[in-house]
């Protein structure tokens, strides 16, 4: 009897909605990357914050351990990204061939993806250099180039988001005007009106609102992510605590977005 109850309890736990979400999340490369990314930037945040402490400052050994965790997560994520530049270049090609986008949107999106691919290539070359498989003359310079490529990709993605939001808002205003025109018709005209048109208008409204929400989320991620390469490159005086916090926030936002896609 006890064994049966235990089995049922374990079944309830491991077959639950949250357990299934965890399994799907952990099984995806993107999911693991988001988790490692959070640990990487959380460690960076802690190292900076703890080093600022005076009264209750932890031991140097503990801080060194956190620095090792940060470095380990950084290297692990570089390995996960090896070869991912192909995905970025394919996305750039898809953006160019997207019939639903105008020329400016195609340009911003495709070039953003190209720079992301270049960032991943530089990042991978830096990792290969650290393993000794290749020998770079100036790995520090390559690291800066990598950060510049990432920053450029983020800026272009942000600009594309602003432009997309502007275009979607124009479309929403046009749909609202059409809907308002229909609502102002007389009852007799409304009865004879094409019901399919009303359904299409309602669906278009929902689609546009969903797209605007997605664009807003990406704009937030891009705006916060931008802090990281700007700070690392020294373009603005940003400390490692802020950089770590920015990375933590965008990691959580990215994980939440992924979980929403895999949730049943």
C-alpha positions as CSV (number, residue, x, y, z in Angstrom):
1,X,0.0,0.0,0.0
2,X,2.8,2.4,1.0
3,X,4.7,1.4,-2.1
4,X,1.7,2.1,-4.3
5,X,1.2,5.5,-2.7
6,X,4.9,6.3,-3.2
7,X,4.7,5.3,-6.9
8,X,1.6,7.4,-7.4
9,X,3.3,10.4,-5.7
10,X,6.4,10.0,-7.9
11,X,4.2,9.7,-10.9
12,X,2.4,12.9,-10.0
13,X,5.7,14.7,-9.6
14,X,7.5,13.5,-12.6
15,X,4.5,13.5,-15.0
16,X,3.4,17.0,-13.9
17,X,3.2,19.9,-16.3
18,X,6.3,21.6,-14.7
19,X,8.4,18.4,-15.0
20,X,7.5,18.1,-18.6
21,X,8.4,21.8,-19.2
22,X,11.7,21.2,-17.5
23,X,12.6,18.2,-19.6
24,X,11.8,20.0,-22.8
25,X,13.7,23.1,-21.7
26,X,16.8,21.2,-20.5
27,X,16.8,19.1,-23.7
28,X,17.1,22.1,-25.9
29,X,20.4,23.8,-26.6
30,X,18.9,27.2,-26.4
31,X,17.4,26.3,-22.9
32,X,20.8,25.2,-21.6
33,X,22.5,28.2,-23.1
34,X,20.0,30.5,-21.2
35,X,20.7,28.7,-18.0
36,X,24.5,28.9,-18.4
37,X,24.2,32.5,-19.5
38,X,22.4,33.4,-16.3
39,X,25.0,31.6,-14.1
40,X,27.8,33.4,-16.1
41,X,26.4,36.9,-15.5
42,X,25.1,36.2,-12.0
43,X,28.7,35.1,-11.1
44,X,30.0,38.3,-12.7
45,X,27.5,40.4,-10.7
46,X,28.4,38.6,-7.4
47,X,32.2,39.0,-7.9
48,X,31.8,42.8,-8.4
49,X,29.3,43.2,-5.6
50,X,31.3,41.1,-3.1
51,X,34.5,43.0,-4.0
52,X,32.8,46.2,-3.0
53,X,32.0,44.9,0.5
54,X,34.1,46.2,3.4
55,X,32.5,44.9,6.6
56,X,31.4,41.5,5.5
57,X,33.7,40.8,2.6
58,X,34.0,37.1,1.8
59,X,37.3,35.3,1.5
60,X,39.4,35.7,-1.6
61,X,39.1,31.9,-2.2
62,X,35.3,32.2,-2.5
63,X,35.5,35.2,-4.9
64,X,38.1,33.3,-7.0
65,X,35.7,30.3,-7.1
66,X,33.0,32.6,-8.5
67,X,35.4,34.0,-11.1
68,X,36.2,30.4,-12.2
69,X,32.5,29.6,-12.5
70,X,32.0,32.7,-14.7
71,X,35.0,31.7,-16.9
72,X,33.7,28.1,-17.1
73,X,30.2,29.2,-18.1
74,X,31.7,31.6,-20.7
75,X,33.8,28.8,-22.3
76,X,30.9,26.3,-22.2
77,X,28.6,28.7,-24.0
78,X,31.3,29.3,-26.7
79,X,31.4,25.6,-27.3
80,X,27.6,25.5,-27.6
81,X,27.7,28.3,-30.2
82,X,30.3,26.6,-32.4
83,X,28.9,26.3,-35.9
84,X,25.8,28.4,-35.0
85,X,27.0,31.1,-37.5
86,X,25.4,28.9,-40.2
87,X,22.1,29.4,-38.5
88,X,22.6,33.2,-38.4
89,X,23.5,33.4,-42.1
90,X,20.5,31.3,-43.0
91,X,18.3,33.7,-41.0
92,X,19.9,36.6,-42.9
93,X,19.0,35.0,-46.2
94,X,15.5,34.3,-45.0
95,X,15.1,38.0,-44.0
96,X,16.3,39.1,-47.5
97,X,13.8,36.8,-49.2
98,X,10.9,37.6,-46.8
99,X,8.0,38.9,-49.0
100,X,6.2,40.4,-46.1
101,X,9.0,42.9,-45.3
102,X,9.9,46.1,-47.2
103,X,13.4,47.0,-48.2
104,X,14.4,48.8,-45.0
105,X,13.2,46.0,-42.8
106,X,15.0,43.4,-45.0
107,X,18.2,45.4,-44.8
108,X,18.2,45.9,-41.0
109,X,17.2,42.4,-40.2
110,X,19.6,40.6,-42.6
111,X,22.6,42.8,-41.7
112,X,21.9,42.3,-38.0
113,X,21.9,38.5,-38.6
114,X,25.1,38.7,-40.6
115,X,26.9,40.6,-37.8
116,X,25.6,38.0,-35.3
117,X,27.1,35.3,-37.4
118,X,30.4,37.2,-37.6
119,X,30.3,37.5,-33.8
120,X,29.9,33.8,-33.4
121,X,32.8,33.1,-35.8
122,X,35.1,35.4,-33.9
123,X,33.9,33.9,-30.6
124,X,34.7,30.4,-31.8
125,X,38.1,31.4,-33.1
126,X,38.9,32.9,-29.7
127,X,37.9,29.6,-28.0
128,X,40.0,27.6,-30.4
129,X,42.9,29.8,-29.6
130,X,42.4,29.2,-25.9
131,X,42.6,25.5,-26.4
132,X,45.8,25.8,-28.4
133,X,44.3,24.3,-31.6
134,X,45.1,27.5,-33.4
135,X,47.5,30.4,-32.5
136,X,46.3,33.9,-32.9
137,X,48.7,36.8,-33.0
138,X,46.4,39.2,-31.1
139,X,43.5,37.3,-29.4
140,X,42.6,40.5,-27.4
141,X,42.0,42.4,-30.6
142,X,39.8,39.5,-31.9
143,X,37.8,39.7,-28.7
144,X,37.2,43.4,-29.3
145,X,36.1,42.7,-32.9
146,X,33.7,40.0,-31.6
147,X,32.2,42.5,-29.1
148,X,31.8,45.1,-31.9
149,X,30.0,42.6,-34.1
150,X,27.7,41.7,-31.3
151,X,27.0,45.4,-30.5
152,X,26.3,46.2,-34.2
153,X,23.9,43.2,-34.4
154,X,22.0,44.4,-31.3
155,X,21.8,48.0,-32.5
156,X,20.5,47.0,-35.9
157,X,18.0,44.6,-34.3
158,X,16.9,47.4,-32.0
159,X,16.4,49.8,-35.0
160,X,14.5,47.1,-36.9
161,X,12.3,46.7,-33.9
162,X,11.5,50.4,-33.8
163,X,10.8,50.4,-37.5
164,X,8.6,47.3,-37.2
165,X,6.7,48.8,-34.3
166,X,6.1,52.0,-36.3
167,X,4.8,50.0,-39.3
168,X,2.6,47.8,-37.1
169,X,1.1,50.8,-35.4
170,X,0.3,52.3,-38.8
171,X,-1.4,49.1,-39.8
172,X,-3.3,49.0,-36.5
173,X,-4.6,52.6,-37.1
174,X,-5.7,51.6,-40.6
175,X,-7.6,48.5,-39.2
176,X,-9.2,50.6,-36.5
177,X,-10.4,53.1,-39.1
178,X,-11.9,50.3,-41.2
179,X,-13.6,48.8,-38.1
180,X,-14.9,52.2,-37.1
181,X,-16.4,52.8,-40.5
182,X,-18.2,49.5,-40.3
183,X,-19.5,50.2,-36.8
184,X,-21.0,53.5,-38.0
185,X,-23.2,51.8,-40.7
186,X,-26.9,51.6,-40.2
187,X,-28.5,48.4,-38.8
188,X,-29.8,47.5,-42.3
189,X,-26.4,47.8,-43.8
190,X,-24.8,45.8,-41.0
191,X,-27.2,42.9,-41.6
192,X,-26.2,42.7,-45.2
193,X,-22.5,43.2,-44.5
194,X,-20.1,40.4,-45.2
195,X,-19.6,38.6,-41.9
196,X,-16.4,37.1,-43.1
197,X,-14.9,40.6,-43.4
198,X,-15.7,41.3,-39.7
199,X,-14.0,38.1,-38.7
200,X,-11.0,38.9,-40.7
201,X,-10.8,42.4,-39.2
202,X,-10.9,40.9,-35.7
203,X,-8.3,38.3,-36.5
204,X,-6.0,41.0,-38.0
205,X,-6.4,43.1,-34.8
206,X,-5.3,40.1,-32.7
207,X,-2.4,39.3,-35.0
208,X,-1.1,42.9,-35.0
209,X,-1.4,43.2,-31.2
210,X,0.5,39.9,-30.7
211,X,3.2,41.1,-33.1
212,X,3.5,44.4,-31.3
213,X,3.9,42.6,-28.0
214,X,6.6,40.4,-29.4
215,X,8.4,43.5,-30.9
216,X,8.2,45.3,-27.5
217,X,9.7,42.3,-25.7
218,X,12.6,42.1,-28.2
219,X,13.2,45.9,-27.9
220,X,13.5,45.5,-24.2
221,X,16.0,42.6,-24.6
222,X,18.0,44.5,-27.1
223,X,18.1,47.7,-25.0
224,X,19.3,45.8,-21.9
225,X,21.7,43.5,-23.8
226,X,23.3,46.6,-25.4
227,X,24.7,47.5,-22.0
228,X,27.0,44.5,-22.0
229,X,29.2,45.1,-25.1
230,X,29.1,48.9,-24.5
231,X,30.5,48.3,-21.1
232,X,33.0,45.6,-22.1
233,X,34.3,47.8,-24.9
234,X,34.6,50.8,-22.6
235,X,32.5,53.0,-24.8
236,X,30.7,54.1,-21.6
237,X,31.9,53.7,-18.1
238,X,29.8,50.7,-16.9
239,X,30.9,48.6,-14.0
240,X,30.8,44.8,-13.9
241,X,27.9,44.8,-11.5
242,X,25.7,46.6,-14.0
243,X,26.9,44.4,-16.8
244,X,26.2,41.3,-14.8
245,X,22.7,42.5,-13.9
246,X,22.0,43.3,-17.5
247,X,23.0,39.8,-18.5
248,X,20.9,38.2,-15.8
249,X,17.8,40.2,-16.8
250,X,18.0,39.3,-20.5
251,X,18.8,35.7,-19.6
252,X,15.5,35.5,-17.6
253,X,13.6,37.2,-20.4
254,X,15.0,34.8,-22.9
255,X,14.2,31.8,-20.8
256,X,10.7,33.0,-20.1
257,X,10.1,33.4,-23.9
258,X,11.4,29.9,-24.6
259,X,9.3,28.4,-21.8
260,X,6.2,30.1,-23.2
261,X,6.9,28.4,-26.5
262,X,7.3,24.9,-25.1
263,X,4.5,25.0,-22.5
264,X,1.6,22.7,-23.3
